[in-house]
Amino acid sequence: MTTHNSGSPEASGMSSVALARIDDHLKRRYIDAGRFPGTQLMVYRRGSLVHHSVQGFADLERKVRLKGDAIFRIYSMTKPITSVAFMMLVEQGLVALDDPVHRYIPEWKNLGVFQAGAAPAFMTRPPSRPMQIVDLLRHTSGLTYGFQQRTNVDAAYRDKRIGTLDPEGTLASMIADLAGIPLEFSPGEAWNYSVSTDVIGYLIGRISGIPFDRYLKERIFDPLEMADTGFFVPAGKAHRLAACYSADAGGMVPARSPGATSGLTLQDDPATSPFLSPPGFVSGGGGLCSTATDYLTFCRALLNGGELGGVRLIGPKTLALMTSNHLPGNRDLPEMSRSMFAEATYSGIGFGLGFAVTINPAKTLIAGSPGEYAWGGVATTSFWIDPAEELIAIFMTQVIPSTAYPVRRELRTMVYAAITDSNP
């Protein structure tokens, strides 16, 4: 299942010269300049892996070169997998998108909307309507992330360590804590990047009767032979876990010799990483580790209408629903977003059920196609799928935050520039 046919770029309507230019760009602008330790890029088009490059280091301190089987913390690239897993339950008739969330989480039935005050003495008003399942999948639930740092509600999340990179407690304790914190806004009235997908992970376990992590393994990872994807890295694979770094304050740094660490601060040492042991909090919003190869397998199943190698995750009509813009009135993110941070640029971008969706390429000011869908992780990993061009791109590195550099915009521009015979 993880075997990807390789072919020449030209045979799939792409330019090998233009693709090589991307590698040169990544090496010169990011690796040699001390901004990224190393990079891995996969470009897949029309049934073939037409480009695969691995450059730089997995671990700068130990001078370990990056290899093609490196394991990365994919953080919020967990969200599309969790969302697909949930839609498998929808297809089975076990839950509906317009179901009220309190049907499955009764303690949330009387959640109010923030008016004033601070924890524990919040003043609230009733929401204009109950939170629905669809609100969780499209981030219109009224939930938030503490790192948004906009409101007293965000502060309450930080106090409870809800939605951090290293969360405490369990999914059940998160649900209990959220029952005591008001919503940022009435469900459906705005878009706010949030712990909503962690709640989806909790609901998968609650509705299926199978622990969330086991559900993903049995229903997605094992059938697709995604053997290197999971919520922790087992001992026998620990040597493949890349180090994770923080971009130093000030952003751009002077050029340096390869291997030096100026511009980067070690954030998670692979020798002592919490990802080496099973987590107490199984995060459907950001807990997975994976490889570029495994994630390409997942993306290939989506590009193929929800099926790969005889293994069907979801039906093509369900996938079409997931990759439609679900923001009310077909609005884009700038019209609805209250987020200080998200793994997407905004103009011309809507949001589906687990993915950002391009609705107007001209407004994005980046080459692309209507209906292309994507997401990324806080350590600067990213992917996108373009059904019109039969294209997938997977990018891996390990630098927090993903907003430090405009690499995603550059990659989209350069990958699309490599297409020589675009589909109409």
N, C-alpha and C positions, 0 to 999 in steps of 0.2 A: 504493500500500500504506500510506503514512503518512497518508492522508486519514482523518480521524476524523469521523464524523457528529456534528454538534452538535445538541442539542435542549434544550428547556426542562426544567429540573429536575422541574417538576410532571408533565410527560408521562412521566417515568421514575420517578415515585413518590418524588420528593425535594422538599424545600422550598428555594426560592431565598433566602428570608429567612434560614434557618438556615445555608445555605452562605455567604452574605455575611457572616454573623457570624464565620465562621472567618477570613476575610480581615481583618476588623477586629481580631480577636484577634492574628493574626500581626503586623499593623502596629503595634498599640499595645504589645503585650507583648514583641515581639522586635526589630522593625526600629527603631521610634522609641526604644526603650530601649537601643539599641546592642548588642544580643546577636547579631543576625544582620544581614549587609549587605543581603540581599534574599531573597525567597522566591518559589518557583513551585509551584503546586498544581494538579493535575489530578484530577478525579473523573469516573469513567466508569461508567455504569450502564445495563443493558438495551440495549446497542448504541449508546449515545449519549454523547458527551462533554458532561456536564451542567454542568460547572463548570471554568473555567480562569482562574486569577489569576496575575499577575506583578507583584511589588511591590519597591520599593527599588532597590538598587544591585548591579551585577555587580562593580564596582571602586570602592571608596570613595576611594582615593587620587586617582584620575583623574576622579572624579565621573561614571562611566559608569553609566547606568541599566541595570537588568536588563531583558532582552528575552526574548520567548518562544522564540527560537532559541538561547539561551545554551547553551554546552557546559560540562558539569560533570564533575569527577572523581567517578566513582561508587564507587570503591574496592570494598568487598565486595559491592556489588550486581552485580559481575562474577561472583560465585560461582554464582548460579542459571543464568546463561547458560552458563558452563563445564560445569555439571552436566547441563544439557539436551544440550549438545553431546556429552558422554560417553555419555549414554543413547541417542543416535543410533547409536553404535557397538555398544552392547548389543543394540539392535534388529536390527542387521545380523548378529548371531551372532559378532562378532569378539572378544567378551570377555563374561564372566559376573560377576554381582555377588559370587558366593562364590569366585571365583578368588583364590588367594593372590597378594598383590602381588609377591612375589619371583619369580613366573613371568615378570613383565615387567621387574622390577628385581632381577636376580640378586644384586647386591652387598648387598642388604638381607636376604638369606636368614637370616643369623645375628644380626640385631638383637636385643640384649638389653634387659631392662627395668631401669631405674635402681634401684639399691639404696643406694649411698653414694658419696662421693667427688666430685671435681670434674675437669673436663677438664684434661689428657687421661687422667687415671688414674681413670676411672669403675669402680665395682664393679657388676656386673649379674647378673641371673638370666635364665634362658630364659623367654619368654612362655608363657602357658598354651595359646595356640594362635597360629598364624601370622596376621599382618595380612591381611585380605581387602579386596577392592575396596570393598565396602559400607562398611567402616570409614572409608575416605577420604571417601566421599560424606556420611556422617552424623557425622563428627568423633569417631569412637570408635577412632581409629587408634593412639593413644598418642603422636602427634606434638603439637607445641605451637606457640605464638608466643613470641618472646623478651619481648615487652612484658607478658606475664602476670606476670613477675617474682615467681614463687613458689619456684622450685627452681634447683638447679645446672644442670639441663637447659636451663631457660629462659636462663640465663646463657651457656651454650655457644652457643645460637642467636644471642644478641646479639653474642658474640665473632666469629661468622662472618657477621654481618649478614643472617641468614636471616629473611625475613618482615617486613622493615622497610618503611616507606612509600617508601623510595628504595633498593630492594635492589641489591646489586652482583652481578656474575657473570652466569651464565646458568641456565636450568632444569637443564641437565646438571650444572653445578658444584654447584647446590643438592643434587641427588640424591647426588652424591659426598660432599658435606659431611655430609649426614644419615646416611650409612652409618657415620660415625664417632661418632655421638651416640646414646646409648641412648633408648629410649622412656620416656615418663613413667609408663606403666602398660601392662598387658597388653591387647592389642586387644579391644574389646568390653566392658571392665570399667567404663569411665567415659566421659563426654563432655567434651571439651576443645577449645575453639575453636582452630584451628591452621592450619598451612600445607598441610593435607590437600588443599585444592582447587587449590593450585599444583601439587601432585603429580599431580592429575587432569589438569591442563593438559599436563604433561609426558607423561603416558600417552596422551593424545589424539594427540599427535605421534608417539609411538612406535608405537602400534597402527595408526593410519590411514596412516602413511607420509607425511603432509602436515604441514608446520610448523604448530604450534598456532594462531598468529595468522592464517595463511592459511586454515586449516580453518574458523575462526569466520567469516571474511569470506565464503568461498565457500559455506558451508552454512547460515549464519543471516543475516548482515547484508545481503549482496547480494540473496538471494531475498526477504527481507522489506523491502527498500529502506530499511534502517537506515543511511542514508548518512553520518550524523554520529557513528557509534559506532566506536571503534577504540582501539588502544593508544597512539596519539599524535594530536595535532591538527595537520593539515597547514598549511603557511604561509598558504594562502588562507582558512583559517578561524580563524587565531590570534586575530583581533580579537573572536571570539565566546567565547573561553575566559574564564570568570569567575575572579576572584581567590579564593584560599582563605585563610581566617583561622583563628587559634587563639583559643579563648575565654580571656580573661584569668583568671589565678588569682583565686579568690574568687567566681567564678560571677556571680551577679546584680550588675548595675551600676546606678547611678542613671540616671534618664531624661535624655535629651540631645536636641539638635536633630538632625533627619535629616541624614545625610551625615558627621557627626563620627565619629571612630574610637575613642572611649573604649569599653572593654570588649572590643575586638578587636585582635589583633596580626596583621599580615600574615605568613602562613605560606608561601605560594607565589605569587609575583608572576607574573601571566599573561604579562608581557613577557619573563621569563627562565625560565619553568617548564621542568622536565625533560620535561613532557608535550608539548613542542613538537617533540620529535625521537623517532625510533623507539628503544624501550628495548632494552638488551642482555638484560635479564631480562623475559620476557613473562609477566606474572603473571595466571594464571587465578583467583587469589584476590582480586586487587584492582587490576588494571592498567588497566581500561577508562575511557575518557571517553565521555559520551553526552549526549543531550538528553532532556528530559522526553517529547517527542513520540516519539523513537525507542524509549525504554523502554516507553512505553505500547503501542507496536506489538508489542513482544515479549510484554508482559503480555496483550494482546488475543489473541495466538495461544494462550497457555496457557489463558485463560478459555474459549476456543473449542475446547478439547480437543486442543490441539497444532497447530492449523491456522489459517491466515488468508489470505484472498484466493486460495485455490487452492494455497498453499504449506504443505506439512505438514512440521513439524519432527519430531514424535514422535506416536505413536498415543495415543488417549485412555486405554487401559489402562496404558500405560507411565507416562503422567502421573499417573494415579490411584495407581500404585505409588510414584512420587516424592513425592506429597503425602500419603502415609500416614505415621503415626508409626512410625519404625524403631528407636526406643530399646527395648532389650530389656524385655519384660514390660509394654509400653505405658506405661512410666514417663514422667514429665515431667522437664524439665531440672533442677529443684532436687534430684531424687532421684539424678541421675547426673553433674551438672556439677562439674568442678574448676576451671572458668575464673574468673579474676578479672574478665574482660571478655568480652562478646559483644554482638552487635547484636540482642539480643532480651531482653525481660523473661522471667521464668522460670516462675512458677507457672501451671499449666494449659497450658503450651506444651511440645510434643514437638518432634522433629526428623525430617524426612524425608530425601530424597536431594537436598540442596542448599537446602532451605528450612526455616525454623521453621514448625511446624504447630500450630494451636490445637486442643487435644483437649478442653478443659473451660473454656468461657468464664466460668463462675461463679468458678473459681479465679483467673482473671486479674484479676478485679474491673474489667474493661473490657467494654463492649458488643462483641459480635462473634458469630461463628458457628463451630460445630465444622467443621473441615476448611478453614478459612481459612488461607492460607499467605503468608509474608512474609519479607523480610530488609531490611537497610539497609547503609549505608556509614559509615566513620569520620568523614566530613565532614558527617554528619547528613542525608544523602539517605536516603530510605526508600520502600518500596512495600508494598502488600498486595493480595491477590486473594481475594475471597470468592465462591466459586462459588454458594453458596446464594442470595446476594443479587444475583448477576450484577454484581458491583461490583469496580472497580479504583480504587485511590488511589495517586498518585505525588507525592512531595514532594521538592523540590530546594532546597538552600542549600549553602553551603561554609564550615562551621565545625567545627573539630576540637577536642575529641573529640565523638562523638555522644552521650555521656552527660552533657554539660554542662548540658542543660536537658531537662525532661520533655515536649518538643514532640510526640514520637510518641504518647505516651499521650493527650495533649490532642487531637491530630488524629483519632485513632480515636474517641474519645468524641464529638467534634463532628461528624464525618462520619456516624457511625451515628445521631446525634441528628437529622440532616437527612433520614433515611429516613421516609417517611410511610405507606408500604404495604408492609411487610416481607413477604417470602415466608415461608410456613409452614415 
